[in-house]
Amino acid sequence: MVSQFMLGHFEKERGRLQLLSDQVTLFRAQQYPKIENLTKENLKQIQLAIINS
């Protein structure tokens, strides 16, 4: 459920700007296995990746 929300949010935000679209696509490609198999540890890693990007 959470992973579907996150993917939906990425899709929504992706349409705003081309640069944002490119960055969201790249982020999703890098983080997709963690998003699909969301655990507490994966969520922490994703949050760190968001903060650092």
N, C-alpha and C positions, 0 to 999 in steps of 0.2 A: 504494500500500500504506500509506504513512504517512498520507495524507489519510483513508483509510478507518478507520485506527486512531483518529485524532483525532476523526472524526465519531462513531465508536462510543463513545469515551470521553465526549464531550459528551452523547450520548444516555443513557449510564449515570448520569452525574452529575446530569442534568436531573431525574430522578425523586426526588431526595432532598428538596428543599424547593421550595416554590412560588416564593420569591424567587430562588433559584438557577436554577430552571427559566426564569424570565422573563429573567434576565441571560444565561444560556447561549443562549437563543433570539435575543436581541438581538445578542449577540456573533457568533453564527453568521451571522446575516443581514448583519452588517457585514463579516465576514471571509470569507464563503463563496467569492467568486472567488479569493481568495488560497489558501484551503485546497484548492480543486479543482485549481488549477494550481500546486501547491506547487513552489517553487524555493528555493534557498538564501536569496535576497533576501526572498521572501515569508515564509519561516520567521522571519527576523529581525524583520520587521514584525509578524507575529503574536505573537512573544514579547514585543515591546515593548508591544503592545496588551494582552496579558495582565497584564504588570507594571503598566501604567498604569491598569488598570480595578479 
